[in-house]
C-alpha cells in the first residue's frame, strides 16, 4: 500500500515538474521571439536610415531650392540613429518616413529627377524596406499577442505569476499617422 502511494506522489511530482518546465520554456521561446522581432524592426529602420545619405546626394543637384526639406530628412535620420529604445526608434522612423514622403512628393516637380536611375532605385529600395518594417511590426505585435495570451489564460497566468512574467505593450501607430488625410480637389 505504501509503495502505491509513493508511486502516485512521485508521478504527481514528475508531472508537476514537467508542466513547469514546459511553461517556462514557452515563456522563454515567446520572449526570444519578441526580442528577435524588435531586432528585425531595428535592422529595417537602420537600413532605411543608411539609404538616406545616398538619396540626399542624388537629389541635391536637382532640388537646390528645397534645402529645408533636405535638412528635415537629414535631421530625422540623425534622430533615428540617436534613438536609444524601440519606442523612440519607431517614432523617429515615422518622422523620417514623413520627411521622405515630402521628398518624393517634390520629385514630381522635377522630371529629370524622376527619370534618374539612382533616384528610382533608391525609391524602390525604400519602398521595399517600408514593406519589411510593416511586416516586422506585424510580427512583433503577433508575438506580443501570443505572449500576452499565455500570461492571461489559465494555467499560463499561474505560471506567469510564478516566473514574474507580465503582459507586454504592442507597438502602436502614432496618433498623427492615424489621422484621416485631408484631400482637396480645389
NORMO-V15625 format. One line per field, one symbol per residue. psi: psi as a letter, one per 30 degrees, with the letter a starting at -180 (. if undefined). burial: + if it has 16 or more other C-alpha atoms within 10 Angstrom, else -. Layout:
BEGIN
psi = ???
burial = ???
END
This chain:
BEGIN
psi = eeeeeeeeeeeeeeeeeeeeeeeeeeeeeeeeeeeeeeeeeeeeeeeeeffeeeeeeffeeehfgheeeeeeeeeeeeeeffkeleeeeeeeeeeeeeeeeeeeeefffieeeffkeeeeeeeeeeeeeeeeeeeeeeeeeeeeeeeeeefflkgeeeeeeeghklklklklklefffkkkkkkg.
burial = ----------------------++--+--++-++-+++-+++++++-++-++--++-++---+-----++-++++++-+++-------+++++++++-++--+---+-----++----+--++--+--++-++--++++++++++-++-++----+++++----+---------------------
END
